[in-house]
Amino acid sequence: MKSTRENGGVASAAPVGLSSQNPIVDEIGQMQFEGSILDKRWFQCAELKFKSGQLNLPALVVLADILWWHRPTIIVDEATNQIEAVKTKFSQRELWKSYPVWAASLGLTDRQARAAVKFLSDRKIIRRRTGTFKLSGGARSNNVVFLTPIPNAIRRITYGTETTAENEAPATRQPKAPRVQTGGAARQNVRPSTAEREISTSSTPAENTETTTTADADFSNLIEELIAAGVTPSTAKKNATKYAGEMRRRLAMLPHIEITTTPAAFLSARPHETWTEPRQITEAEAATARDVAARRAAEERAATAKSAGELRATNETKNAELNKLYEALPKRERKKIEATARAQVAPMIELGIAAPGALGAAIRNQMRDRLKQK
């Protein structure tokens, strides 16, 4: 009878019959946990943090899953307890993933998964490349990403040490491409692959090769960055093909400029139908702009003061007219109006909140009411 186990992938249950004297610990100890492992040393690793110092948790989740896929599966004979074989979890020479499905399995969004892979790739912790996965039935899975961890980098972020270059085994052994005669027809005795599946990184079926040049990697990375910014895959591929330099320039400028549209629309637009590049203004132009702003502010203050002065003059003229009308009234009527006004302001005087001239204002209000009645 044979059993399989992972190299460091399964937490073994506690021995039966022994106790830690804590029932919760004992119960948890009888459970087996499978899957990704987040090494606690990663949480303090500066390479896994943003420039702000915040830890990139999606990158940790992605890295842990990539490493789980790359931990060997050990086949053990239970009768002899001898290791019979060591196998990989993936069937091809490289691990490949489709972003939407992979992101959903990790509890991330498609954009988070792409950004995490780019984050790890930029820091040389993993290698990535995009390509086409061809199944034996003829179906193709487009825009998949091939992922390979770099053992030296994993050792560095985990233990803080690296091995020498000669001790570092290559992560993936790439087969040599068939040689082609320069002066005649291609060799016909090249042995075809017998694998049920084949990996193609070329854009056409005729260029079926697994080698990726630096230009191809840069092109793939540019497409990934555009898609991560919200550009549709078809538009990202078209713009990366036709306007690669312009797209890289816009991606570099995007965090430092203000745009009136979305980043996706900014990156999707072709060069001749989009924005005008911001121009650095001179110190003289900046001084002129400051002078214009100061002059406009002064004009607004003057206009406000003028309006307030005109309103104050108008009110003083009206009050003077009301005072003349009051003085022209018979003495008996003036006493009656004054008594009514005093009754109105008496509560405010008792509370001490009556403003100076409150009695005169109340008298003028009485005069206004008399004029309205007439």
C-alpha positions as CSV (number, residue, x, y, z in Angstrom):
1,M,0.0,0.0,0.0
2,K,1.3,3.4,-0.9
3,S,0.6,6.9,0.5
4,T,1.6,10.3,-0.5
5,R,2.8,13.2,1.5
6,E,4.1,16.7,0.8
7,N,7.5,17.9,1.8
8,G,6.5,20.4,4.4
9,G,3.0,20.7,3.1
10,V,0.9,18.9,5.8
11,A,0.9,19.7,9.5
12,S,1.1,16.3,11.3
13,A,-1.4,15.5,14.0
14,A,-0.3,15.3,17.6
15,P,0.4,11.7,18.8
16,V,-2.6,10.0,20.2
17,G,-2.4,9.4,24.0
18,L,-0.3,12.4,24.7
19,S,-1.7,15.7,26.0
20,S,-0.5,19.3,26.3
21,Q,-2.8,19.8,29.3
22,N,-4.8,22.2,27.2
23,P,-8.0,20.7,25.6
24,I,-8.2,23.3,22.8
25,V,-4.6,22.7,21.8
26,D,-5.1,18.9,21.9
27,E,-8.2,19.2,19.7
28,I,-6.5,21.4,17.2
29,G,-3.5,19.1,17.3
30,Q,-5.6,16.2,15.9
31,M,-6.4,18.2,12.8
32,Q,-4.4,18.2,9.6
33,F,-4.0,21.4,7.6
34,E,-3.1,21.2,3.9
35,G,-2.1,23.9,1.4
36,S,-0.1,27.1,1.4
37,I,2.2,28.1,4.3
38,L,2.9,31.8,5.1
39,D,6.3,31.8,6.7
40,K,6.3,34.2,9.6
41,R,9.7,35.6,8.6
42,W,8.1,37.1,5.4
43,F,6.0,39.5,7.5
44,Q,9.2,41.3,8.5
45,C,10.9,41.1,5.1
46,A,11.4,44.6,3.6
47,E,11.3,43.1,0.0
48,L,7.7,42.2,0.5
49,K,6.6,45.7,1.6
50,F,5.6,48.7,-0.4
51,K,7.6,51.9,-0.3
52,S,5.3,53.2,2.4
53,G,6.3,50.3,4.6
54,Q,3.0,48.5,4.4
55,L,3.1,44.7,3.9
56,N,1.8,43.5,0.5
57,L,-0.5,40.7,1.8
58,P,-1.8,39.7,-1.7
59,A,1.8,39.1,-2.8
60,L,2.3,36.9,0.3
61,V,-0.8,34.8,-0.6
62,V,0.3,34.5,-4.2
63,L,3.9,33.5,-3.3
64,A,2.7,30.9,-0.7
65,D,0.5,29.3,-3.3
66,I,3.3,29.3,-5.9
67,L,5.6,27.6,-3.4
68,W,3.0,25.0,-2.5
69,W,2.7,24.0,-6.1
70,H,6.5,23.7,-6.3
71,R,6.9,21.5,-3.1
72,P,7.5,17.9,-4.1
73,T,4.9,15.2,-3.5
74,I,6.6,12.1,-2.0
75,I,5.3,8.6,-2.7
76,V,5.9,6.3,0.3
77,D,5.4,2.6,0.5
78,E,3.5,2.1,3.8
79,A,4.7,-1.5,4.2
80,T,8.4,-0.7,4.1
81,N,8.1,3.0,4.9
82,Q,10.5,3.7,2.0
83,I,10.3,6.6,-0.4
84,E,9.5,5.2,-3.9
85,A,9.2,8.4,-5.9
86,V,9.2,12.2,-5.8
87,K,6.8,13.9,-8.1
88,T,5.7,17.4,-9.0
89,K,2.1,18.6,-8.5
90,F,1.9,20.1,-12.0
91,S,2.2,18.0,-15.2
92,Q,4.3,20.3,-17.3
93,R,7.8,21.6,-17.0
94,E,6.4,24.9,-15.6
95,L,3.5,25.8,-13.5
96,W,0.9,27.7,-15.4
97,K,-2.2,29.6,-14.2
98,S,-5.1,31.5,-15.6
99,Y,-5.5,34.7,-13.7
100,P,-9.3,34.8,-13.3
101,V,-9.6,31.2,-12.0
102,W,-6.4,31.4,-9.9
103,A,-7.4,34.7,-8.3
104,A,-10.8,33.4,-7.4
105,S,-9.3,30.3,-5.7
106,L,-7.1,32.6,-3.6
107,G,-9.9,35.0,-2.6
108,L,-8.3,37.8,-4.6
109,T,-9.6,39.9,-7.6
110,D,-8.0,39.5,-11.0
111,R,-6.3,42.8,-10.6
112,Q,-4.9,42.0,-7.2
113,A,-3.4,38.7,-8.5
114,R,-1.8,40.4,-11.5
115,A,-0.4,43.2,-9.4
116,A,0.9,40.7,-6.8
117,V,2.7,38.7,-9.6
118,K,4.2,41.8,-11.0
119,F,5.3,42.9,-7.5
120,L,7.1,39.6,-7.0
121,S,8.6,39.5,-10.5
122,D,9.9,43.1,-10.2
123,R,11.8,42.1,-7.1
124,K,13.3,39.0,-8.8
125,I,11.5,36.7,-6.4
126,I,9.7,34.8,-9.1
127,R,10.0,34.5,-12.9
128,R,6.9,35.0,-15.0
129,R,6.0,34.9,-18.7
130,T,2.8,34.8,-20.6
131,G,1.9,32.4,-23.4
132,T,-0.6,30.0,-24.8
133,F,-1.3,26.6,-23.4
134,K,-2.3,24.1,-26.1
135,L,-4.3,21.0,-25.0
136,S,-4.1,17.6,-26.7
137,G,-7.6,18.1,-28.1
138,G,-6.6,21.2,-30.0
139,A,-8.1,23.7,-27.6
140,R,-6.0,26.7,-26.6
141,S,-5.9,28.5,-23.3
142,N,-4.8,32.0,-24.1
143,N,-3.1,34.6,-21.9
144,V,-2.0,32.2,-19.2
145,V,1.0,33.0,-17.0
146,F,3.9,30.6,-16.4
147,L,5.3,31.0,-12.8
148,T,8.6,29.8,-11.4
149,P,10.0,30.7,-8.0
150,I,13.7,31.6,-7.8
151,P,15.2,29.4,-5.0
152,N,18.0,31.8,-4.2
153,A,15.5,34.7,-3.7
154,I,13.2,32.5,-1.6
155,R,16.1,31.6,0.5
156,R,17.0,35.2,0.8
157,I,13.6,36.5,2.0
158,T,13.2,33.5,4.3
159,Y,16.6,33.0,5.9
160,G,18.4,36.2,4.9
161,T,21.1,34.3,3.0
162,E,21.8,33.3,-0.6
163,T,23.8,30.5,-2.2
164,T,26.6,31.0,-4.7
165,A,25.8,30.9,-8.4
166,E,27.5,27.6,-9.0
167,N,25.5,25.9,-6.3
168,E,22.2,27.3,-7.6
169,A,20.4,24.8,-9.8
170,P,18.5,26.2,-12.7
171,A,14.7,26.4,-12.0
172,T,13.6,25.3,-15.4
173,R,15.6,23.4,-18.0
174,Q,14.7,24.8,-21.4
175,P,15.0,22.5,-24.4
176,K,17.1,23.6,-27.3
177,A,15.2,24.9,-30.4
178,P,15.6,22.8,-33.6
179,R,18.5,24.1,-35.7
180,V,17.7,25.3,-39.2
181,Q,20.1,25.1,-42.2
182,T,20.9,28.6,-43.4
183,G,21.4,27.7,-47.1
184,G,18.6,25.2,-47.7
185,A,15.5,23.6,-46.4
186,A,15.1,22.9,-42.7
187,R,16.1,19.5,-41.3
188,Q,13.4,17.0,-41.6
189,N,14.7,14.5,-39.0
190,V,13.9,16.6,-36.0
191,R,12.0,14.3,-33.6
192,P,8.5,15.7,-32.7
193,S,7.3,15.9,-29.1
194,T,5.2,13.0,-27.9
195,A,3.7,14.8,-24.9
196,E,-0.1,15.0,-24.9
197,R,0.2,18.8,-24.3
198,E,2.6,21.4,-25.7
199,I,3.3,24.9,-24.6
200,S,3.6,27.6,-27.2
201,T,4.8,31.1,-26.4
202,S,4.6,32.2,-30.0
203,S,1.7,34.3,-31.4
204,T,1.2,31.9,-34.4
205,P,1.1,28.0,-34.5
206,A,4.1,27.9,-36.8
207,E,6.4,29.4,-34.2
208,N,6.1,26.6,-31.7
209,T,9.0,27.2,-29.3
210,E,9.4,27.3,-25.5
211,T,12.2,29.8,-25.5
212,T,11.4,33.4,-24.5
213,T,13.7,36.2,-25.5
214,T,14.2,39.4,-23.5
215,A,12.1,41.4,-26.0
216,D,9.2,38.8,-25.6
217,A,9.4,39.1,-21.8
218,D,9.3,42.9,-21.9
219,F,6.4,42.8,-24.3
220,S,4.5,40.3,-22.1
221,N,5.2,42.4,-19.0
222,L,3.9,45.6,-20.7
223,I,0.7,43.8,-21.6
224,E,0.3,42.6,-18.0
225,E,0.8,46.1,-16.7
226,L,-1.8,47.6,-19.0
227,I,-4.3,44.9,-18.1
228,A,-3.6,45.5,-14.4
229,A,-4.4,49.2,-15.0
230,G,-7.9,48.3,-16.4
231,V,-7.2,48.1,-20.1
232,T,-9.0,45.3,-21.9
233,P,-6.7,42.4,-23.1
234,S,-7.3,43.1,-26.8
235,T,-6.6,46.8,-26.5
236,A,-3.5,46.1,-24.3
237,K,-2.1,43.8,-26.9
238,K,-2.8,46.2,-29.7
239,N,-1.3,49.3,-28.0
240,A,1.7,47.3,-26.7
241,T,2.4,46.2,-30.3
242,K,2.0,49.5,-32.0
243,Y,2.8,52.1,-29.3
244,A,5.1,50.2,-26.9
245,G,7.3,53.2,-26.1
246,E,4.4,55.5,-25.6
247,M,2.6,53.0,-23.3
248,R,5.7,52.6,-21.1
249,R,6.0,56.4,-20.9
250,R,2.4,56.8,-19.9
251,L,2.6,54.0,-17.3
252,A,5.7,55.8,-15.8
253,M,3.9,59.2,-15.8
254,L,0.6,58.0,-14.5
255,P,1.4,58.2,-10.7
256,H,2.8,61.8,-11.1
257,I,0.2,63.6,-13.3
258,E,-3.5,64.5,-12.9
259,I,-5.8,63.2,-15.6
260,T,-9.4,64.1,-16.3
261,T,-10.4,60.5,-17.2
262,T,-9.8,57.0,-15.9
263,P,-6.3,55.4,-16.0
264,A,-7.8,52.7,-18.3
265,A,-9.1,55.3,-20.8
266,F,-5.8,57.2,-20.6
267,L,-3.8,54.1,-21.5
268,S,-6.3,52.8,-24.1
269,A,-6.3,56.0,-26.2
270,R,-4.0,56.1,-29.2
271,P,-1.3,58.8,-29.2
272,H,-2.8,61.1,-31.8
273,E,-6.3,61.2,-30.1
274,T,-5.4,61.7,-26.5
275,W,-3.9,64.2,-24.1
276,T,-1.3,67.0,-24.5
277,E,1.7,66.3,-22.5
278,P,2.0,68.6,-19.4
279,R,4.5,71.4,-19.9
280,Q,6.8,72.6,-17.2
281,I,6.0,76.3,-16.6
282,T,8.9,78.8,-16.1
283,E,9.4,80.8,-13.0
284,A,8.3,84.0,-14.8
285,E,5.1,82.4,-15.9
286,A,4.5,81.2,-12.3
287,A,5.1,84.8,-11.0
288,T,2.7,86.2,-13.5
289,A,0.0,83.7,-12.5
290,R,0.5,84.6,-8.8
291,D,0.2,88.3,-9.6
292,V,-3.0,87.7,-11.6
293,A,-4.5,85.7,-8.8
294,A,-3.6,88.3,-6.2
295,R,-5.1,91.1,-8.4
296,R,-8.3,89.2,-8.8
297,A,-8.6,88.6,-5.0
298,A,-8.0,92.3,-4.3
299,E,-10.7,93.2,-6.8
300,E,-13.2,90.8,-5.2
301,R,-12.4,92.3,-1.8
302,A,-12.9,95.8,-3.1
303,A,-16.2,94.9,-4.7
304,T,-17.4,93.3,-1.5
305,A,-16.4,96.4,0.6
306,K,-18.1,98.7,-1.9
307,S,-21.3,96.8,-1.8
308,A,-21.2,96.8,2.0
309,G,-20.5,100.6,2.1
310,E,-23.3,101.3,-0.4
311,L,-25.8,99.2,1.7
312,R,-24.7,101.0,4.9
313,A,-25.2,104.4,3.3
314,T,-28.6,103.5,2.0
315,N,-29.7,102.3,5.4
316,E,-28.4,105.5,7.1
317,T,-30.4,107.6,4.6
318,K,-33.6,105.6,5.2
319,N,-33.1,105.8,9.0
320,A,-32.6,109.6,8.8
321,E,-35.9,109.9,6.9
322,L,-37.7,107.8,9.5
323,N,-36.3,110.0,12.3
324,K,-37.6,113.1,10.6
325,L,-41.0,111.6,10.2
326,Y,-41.0,110.7,13.9
327,E,-40.0,114.2,15.0
328,A,-42.8,115.7,12.8
329,L,-45.5,113.7,14.6
330,P,-47.6,115.2,17.4
331,K,-46.2,114.7,20.9
332,R,-49.0,112.4,22.0
333,E,-48.4,110.0,19.1
334,R,-44.6,110.1,19.7
335,K,-45.2,109.1,23.3
336,K,-47.4,106.2,22.2
337,I,-44.9,104.9,19.7
338,E,-42.1,105.3,22.2
339,A,-44.1,103.3,24.8
340,T,-44.7,100.5,22.4
341,A,-41.0,100.4,21.4
342,R,-39.9,100.4,25.1
343,A,-42.2,97.4,25.7
344,Q,-40.6,95.5,22.9
345,V,-37.0,96.1,24.0
346,A,-37.7,95.9,27.8
347,P,-37.0,92.1,28.0
348,M,-33.7,92.5,26.2
349,I,-32.7,95.3,28.5
350,E,-33.4,93.2,31.5
351,L,-31.4,90.3,30.2
352,G,-28.5,92.7,29.3
353,I,-28.5,91.8,25.6
354,A,-30.0,95.0,24.2
355,A,-27.6,96.6,21.8
356,P,-26.9,100.4,21.9
357,G,-29.6,102.2,19.9
358,A,-32.1,99.4,20.4
359,L,-34.8,101.8,21.4
360,G,-34.2,104.0,18.4
361,A,-34.3,100.9,16.1
362,A,-37.6,99.8,17.7
363,I,-39.1,103.3,17.1
364,R,-38.1,103.2,13.5
365,N,-39.7,99.8,13.1
366,Q,-42.9,101.3,14.5
367,M,-42.7,104.1,11.9
368,R,-42.2,101.6,9.1
369,D,-45.3,99.8,10.2
370,R,-47.3,103.1,10.2
371,L,-46.1,103.9,6.7
372,K,-47.2,100.4,5.4
373,Q,-50.6,100.8,7.0
374,K,-51.1,104.1,5.2
